[in-house]
């Protein structure tokens, strides 16, 4: 089974690069090895209904979400949380991927 991790952010490319630089600095040189996609107009965020209406600063940020999607575009697993500090467990994502791989 082939998998691909993608991250989508409402930040522009410059902000994403700053975040990547900060991660590298704080981790002793770790370089993110997956694409960070910029969605500054929140087109994708809105299409999936993930826009955080309650953001106190009025930013176009999504709720933290993870999807497992097959090659035909069918969603097999989804995790969405309104609290940005709560993220899916790696074990849950790996279990969803294992179901796809048979």
N, CA, C and O of each residue as an XYZ file, in Angstrom:
408
protein
N       0.844     -1.173      0.000
C       0.000      0.000      0.000
C       0.890      1.238      0.000
O       1.858      1.305      0.758
N       0.576      2.198     -0.829
C       1.279      3.463     -0.874
C       0.470      4.504     -0.111
O      -0.750      4.581     -0.258
N       1.139      5.289      0.688
C       0.463      6.354      1.417
C       1.160      7.676      1.146
O       2.331      7.717      0.769
N       0.415      8.755      1.345
C       0.960     10.099      1.179
C       0.378     10.974      2.278
O      -0.838     11.017      2.465
N       1.230     11.658      2.991
C       0.798     12.623      3.987
C       0.852     13.997      3.354
O       1.835     14.362      2.710
N      -0.224     14.759      3.547
C      -0.288     16.147      3.103
C      -0.802     16.982      4.268
O      -1.617     16.506      5.058
N      -0.342     18.199      4.379
C      -0.869     19.129      5.371
C      -1.396     20.345      4.633
O      -0.751     20.862      3.722
N      -2.574     20.795      5.036
C      -3.187     21.970      4.423
C      -3.356     23.027      5.501
O      -3.841     22.746      6.597
N      -2.950     24.240      5.174
C      -3.013     25.348      6.119
C      -3.583     26.575      5.430
O      -3.447     26.744      4.219
N      -4.217     27.417      6.210
C      -4.704     28.684      5.657
C      -3.582     29.717      5.576
O      -3.781     30.812      5.051
N      -2.414     29.372      6.090
C      -1.266     30.272      6.011
C      -0.721     30.322      4.582
O      -0.807     29.350      3.831
N      -0.173     31.453      4.237
C       0.460     31.607      2.940
C       1.807     30.901      2.908
O       2.308     30.475      3.948
N       2.399     30.771      1.720
C       3.675     30.072      1.584
C       4.791     30.636      2.469
O       5.614     29.873      2.977
N       4.831     31.948      2.660
C       5.876     32.543      3.489
C       5.747     32.092      4.943
O       6.746     31.772      5.586
N       4.511     32.068      5.464
C       4.285     31.634      6.841
C       4.597     30.155      7.000
O       5.144     29.740      8.021
N       4.249     29.352      5.985
C       4.563     27.930      6.052
C       6.071     27.706      6.084
O       6.555     26.835      6.807
N       6.807     28.482      5.309
C       8.260     28.356      5.318
C       8.827     28.759      6.678
O       9.763     28.131      7.173
N       8.267     29.796      7.275
C       8.714     30.209      8.609
C       8.461     29.097      9.623
O       9.292     28.854     10.497
N       7.323     28.427      9.511
C       7.007     27.335     10.420
C       7.973     26.172     10.214
O       8.444     25.573     11.181
N       8.268     25.853      8.952
C       9.219     24.780      8.661
C      10.603     25.119      9.217
O      11.285     24.252      9.763
N      11.014     26.376      9.077
C      12.303     26.809      9.610
C      12.319     26.709     11.138
O      13.322     26.305     11.727
N      11.204     27.077     11.774
C      11.122     27.002     13.230
C      11.194     25.553     13.706
O      11.871     25.257     14.691
N      10.498     24.643     13.010
C      10.560     23.217     13.367
C      11.992     22.725     13.258
O      12.479     22.034     14.152
N      12.669     23.072     12.177
C      14.059     22.636     11.989
C      14.952     23.179     13.107
O      15.807     22.463     13.629
N      14.750     24.432     13.467
C      15.563     25.040     14.521
C      15.302     24.398     15.883
O      16.234     24.122     16.638
N      14.022     24.163     16.188
C      13.665     23.637     17.504
C      13.968     22.148     17.661
O      14.035     21.647     18.783
N      14.151     21.442     16.554
C      14.378     19.998     16.628
C      15.800     19.603     16.232
O      16.098     18.420     16.066
N      16.649     20.567     16.087
C      18.021     20.250     15.731
C      18.203     19.872     14.276
O      19.115     19.115     13.944
N      17.351     20.385     13.403
C      17.538     20.177     11.980
C      16.529     19.267     11.303
O      16.698     18.938     10.129
N      15.466     18.845     12.022
C      14.466     17.982     11.389
C      13.770     18.751     10.270
O      13.302     19.873     10.461
N      13.714     18.132      9.119
C      13.049     18.720      7.956
C      11.761     17.950      7.701
O      11.780     16.726      7.574
N      10.645     18.665      7.625
C       9.376     18.003      7.321
C       9.498     17.314      5.971
O       9.951     17.921      5.000
N       9.099     16.056      5.905
C       9.255     15.300      4.662
C       7.924     15.015      3.987
O       7.751     13.994      3.322
N       6.985     15.940      4.172
C       5.701     15.853      3.476
C       5.303     17.259      3.044
O       5.725     18.242      3.654
N       4.491     17.358      1.993
C       4.120     18.673      1.475
C       3.202     19.439      2.424
O       2.292     18.875      3.031
N       3.469     20.740      2.533
C       2.587     21.662      3.229
C       1.899     22.498      2.154
O       2.554     23.242      1.424
N       0.600     22.376      2.063
C      -0.158     23.064      1.028
C      -0.814     24.313      1.601
O      -1.368     24.284      2.700
N      -0.750     25.393      0.865
C      -1.292     26.671      1.297
C      -2.701     26.867      0.752
O      -2.942     26.687     -0.442
N      -3.637     27.238      1.637
C      -5.035     27.497      1.274
C      -5.456     28.842      1.881
O      -6.358     28.886      2.718
N      -4.801     29.948      1.459
C      -5.044     31.234      2.115
C      -6.468     31.766      1.960
O      -6.916     32.562      2.786
N      -7.177     31.350      0.936
C      -8.565     31.781      0.763
C      -9.549     30.826      1.431
O     -10.762     31.023      1.360
N      -9.017     29.786      2.083
C      -9.814     28.782      2.810
C     -10.799     28.047      1.905
O     -11.847     27.602      2.373
N     -10.482     27.914      0.620
C     -11.383     27.226     -0.310
C     -11.547     25.753      0.067
O     -12.664     25.235      0.078
N     -10.453     25.091      0.370
C     -10.524     23.673      0.746
C     -11.109     23.537      2.147
O     -11.937     22.663      2.403
N     -10.672     24.407      3.045
C     -11.179     24.392      4.413
C     -12.700     24.516      4.406
O     -13.386     23.763      5.096
N     -13.225     25.454      3.637
C     -14.677     25.645      3.571
C     -15.371     24.481      2.863
O     -16.470     24.084      3.249
N     -14.738     23.942      1.841
C     -15.354     22.824      1.102
C     -15.596     21.623      2.011
O     -16.586     20.909      1.849
N     -14.699     21.402      2.961
C     -14.854     20.287      3.885
C     -15.579     20.690      5.173
O     -15.720     19.874      6.083
N     -16.034     21.934      5.253
C     -16.783     22.382      6.422
C     -15.952     22.445      7.690
O     -16.459     22.176      8.779
N     -14.686     22.798      7.562
C     -13.773     22.767      8.696
C     -13.396     24.148      9.234
O     -12.577     24.255     10.147
N     -13.982     25.188      8.682
C     -13.648     26.538      9.112
C     -14.002     26.722     10.589
O     -15.099     26.365     11.020
N     -13.083     27.270     11.344
C     -13.281     27.498     12.778
C     -13.952     28.857     12.961
O     -13.277     29.886     12.995
N     -15.263     28.859     13.078
C     -16.024     30.100     13.239
C     -15.742     30.783     14.567
O     -15.985     31.981     14.711
N     -15.233     30.037     15.536
C     -15.047     30.563     16.881
C     -13.651     31.112     17.145
O     -13.327     31.439     18.287
N     -12.819     31.220     16.112
C     -11.477     31.735     16.338
C     -11.574     33.184     16.809
O     -12.142     34.029     16.117
N     -11.032     33.461     17.957
C     -11.160     34.779     18.588
C     -10.462     35.891     17.809
O     -10.786     37.066     17.983
N      -9.515     35.530     16.959
C      -8.789     36.538     16.199
C      -9.326     36.680     14.775
O      -8.780     37.455     13.989
N     -10.377     35.953     14.432
C     -11.003     36.068     13.126
C     -10.178     35.510     11.984
O     -10.389     35.880     10.829
N      -9.240     34.626     12.289
C      -8.403     34.040     11.244
C      -9.152     32.915     10.543
O     -10.034     32.288     11.130
N      -8.805     32.664      9.305
C      -9.417     31.571      8.537
C      -8.657     30.288      8.815
O      -7.937     29.783      7.953
N      -8.819     29.762     10.022
C      -8.111     28.538     10.368
C      -9.103     27.388     10.483
O     -10.244     27.580     10.904
N      -8.665     26.211     10.112
C      -9.548     25.049     10.216
C      -9.471     24.410     11.596
O      -8.530     24.632     12.358
N     -10.484     23.613     11.889
C     -10.393     22.736     13.047
C      -9.369     21.655     12.706
O      -9.295     21.228     11.554
N      -8.575     21.202     13.685
C      -7.618     20.127     13.407
C      -8.351     18.885     12.897
O      -9.292     18.405     13.528
N      -7.920     18.388     11.778
C      -8.598     17.266     11.125
C      -7.578     16.368     10.462
O      -6.556     16.831      9.956
N      -7.865     15.086     10.471
C      -7.050     14.113      9.731
C      -8.017     13.205      8.968
O      -9.048     12.796      9.502
N      -7.681     12.902      7.740
C      -8.468     12.008      6.888
C      -7.600     10.859      6.408
O      -6.391     11.008      6.233
N      -8.225      9.720      6.200
C      -7.632      8.636      5.432
C      -8.542      8.485      4.216
O      -9.714      8.129      4.336
N      -7.970      8.767      3.036
C      -8.721      8.786      1.779
C      -8.048      7.826      0.815
O      -6.825      7.831      0.675
N      -8.854      6.997      0.144
C      -8.264      6.059     -0.806
C      -7.979      6.743     -2.141
O      -8.290      7.920     -2.321
N      -7.393      6.004     -3.065
C      -6.997      6.574     -4.353
C      -8.181      7.017     -5.205
O      -8.017      7.815     -6.127
N      -9.375      6.503     -4.901
C     -10.573      6.925     -5.629
C     -11.235      8.143     -4.986
O     -12.243      8.639     -5.488
N     -10.670      8.628     -3.875
C     -11.201      9.813     -3.211
C     -12.232      9.529     -2.133
O     -12.834     10.462     -1.600
N     -12.449      8.265     -1.800
C     -13.423      7.917     -0.777
C     -12.798      8.057      0.610
O     -11.711      7.538      0.865
N     -13.492      8.759      1.497
C     -13.025      8.932      2.871
C     -13.338      7.664      3.653
O     -14.491      7.237      3.718
N     -12.308      7.062      4.249
C     -12.476      5.843      5.040
C     -12.386      6.105      6.542
O     -12.877      5.306      7.339
N     -11.775      7.199      6.927
C     -11.630      7.523      8.336
C     -11.431      9.023      8.461
O     -10.787      9.649      7.619
N     -11.990      9.595      9.523
C     -11.884     11.036      9.723
C     -11.808     11.334     11.214
O     -12.481     10.696     12.023
N     -10.995     12.293     11.555
C     -10.902     12.799     12.922
C     -10.963     14.315     12.846
O     -10.145     14.931     12.163
N     -11.920     14.926     13.537
C     -12.010     16.384     13.629
C     -12.246     16.749     15.078
O     -13.031     16.108     15.776
N     -11.563     17.779     15.517
C     -11.683     18.226     16.907
C     -11.728     19.747     16.930
O     -10.985     20.395     16.194
N     -12.581     20.325     17.756
C     -12.646     21.783     17.838
C     -11.528     22.357     18.697
O     -11.155     23.518     18.527
N     -10.994     21.571     19.608
C      -9.877     22.011     20.453
C      -8.581     21.761     19.684
O      -8.223     20.612     19.427
N      -7.883     22.826     19.319
C      -6.675     22.682     18.491
C      -5.568     21.893     19.182
O      -4.631     21.443     18.522
N      -5.661     21.720     20.490
C      -4.634     20.962     21.213
C      -4.862     19.455     21.162
O      -3.967     18.678     21.497
N      -6.041     19.046     20.750
C      -6.367     17.617     20.685
C      -6.142     17.136     19.255
O      -6.745     17.653     18.315
N      -5.290     16.165     19.106
C      -4.941     15.621     17.791
C      -5.177     14.118     17.796
O      -5.206     13.503     18.862
N      -5.345     13.519     16.622
C      -5.558     12.070     16.590
C      -4.304     11.322     17.032
O      -3.182     11.799     16.863
N      -4.519     10.165     17.590
C      -3.404      9.309     17.982
C      -2.836      8.628     16.734
O      -3.584      8.240     15.836
N      -1.526      8.487     16.687
C      -0.893      7.794     15.553
C      -1.458      6.393     15.382
O      -1.650      5.934     14.256
N      -1.726      5.710     16.488
C      -2.241      4.339     16.424
C      -3.587      4.289     15.706
O      -3.862      3.334     14.979
N      -4.429      5.304     15.900
C      -5.730      5.336     15.228
C      -5.572      5.528     13.719
O      -6.268      4.890     12.929
N      -4.670      6.394     13.334
C      -4.419      6.616     11.907
C      -3.831      5.357     11.273
O      -4.244      4.953     10.186
N      -2.877      4.746     11.946
C      -2.268      3.525     11.420
C      -3.281      2.401     11.308
O      -3.224      1.622     10.357
N      -4.209      2.293     12.253
C      -5.258      1.279     12.181
C      -6.158      1.507     10.973
O      -6.529      0.556     10.285
N      -6.510      2.760     10.715
C      -7.343      3.077      9.549
C      -6.603      2.749      8.248
O      -7.204      2.235      7.305
N      -5.312      3.044      8.197
C      -4.512      2.703      7.023
C      -4.406      1.200      6.846
O      -4.454      0.702      5.721
N      -4.263      0.471      7.947
C      -4.164     -0.985      7.878
C      -5.428     -1.598      7.305
O      -5.365     -2.586      6.574
N      -6.579     -1.017      7.633
C      -7.845     -1.522      7.078
C      -7.870     -1.373      5.568
O      -8.405     -2.235      4.871
N      -7.304     -0.301      5.054
C      -7.251     -0.105      3.597
C      -6.300     -1.086      2.933
O      -6.544     -1.551      1.820
N      -5.214     -1.395      3.629
C      -4.200     -2.260      3.048
C      -4.536     -3.748      3.099
O      -3.826     -4.580      2.534
N      -5.635     -4.066      3.789
C      -6.028     -5.473      3.867
C      -5.281     -6.131      4.929
O      -5.463     -7.326      5.164
